[in-house]
Amino acid sequence: MRTVALLLVCASVALHAQAPATPMFTMVSIKQSAVRGVGSSTSPRPAGGISTIGAPLKLLIGIAYPVHPDNIVGLPTWTRFFTYDLVASSPLGRDATPDERRAMMRAMLEERFKLIAHIEDRGQATPNLLPMRPTGDTRRVLVIDHLERPEEN
């Protein structure tokens, strides 16, 4: 019986050790963009990478989290004045799934912008047409707890 228990423990440790780590971009270049006020461009790159030109940080964060960019709150004022060019390559060797791309974007934003954020449900700010009756509507928002301007690379 002890032998079977020991084998089960060893097998579970081996499986845990082989669990895939969160994917991260292998190469990232992010620079403040010279393009301002004329829109932005975002496109996937081969094998799960991504490329942006003139993207506001709010858009990059919106790619990284499953919330609409209009539902991101707590961004510092400086984020309104800067856009970024991003080129990132993936180690996957295939197209990334939406969850993998979000995970790689989150890891990049955490590393480069020191982003700390959390998702919460908040009451919907919609007018209630029936007096004395709560709507009960909620929306998912991303709350930015910490964010720093990155160093140029």
Buried (B, 14 or more C-beta within 10 A) or exposed (E): EEEEEEEEEEEEEEEEEEEEEEBBBBEBEBEEBEBEEEEBEBEEBEBBBBBBBBBBBBBBBBBBBEBEBEBBEEBEEEBEEEBBBBBBBBEBEEBBEEEBBBBBBBBBBBEBBEBEBEEEEEEEEEEEEEEEEEEEEEBEBBBBEEBEBBEEE
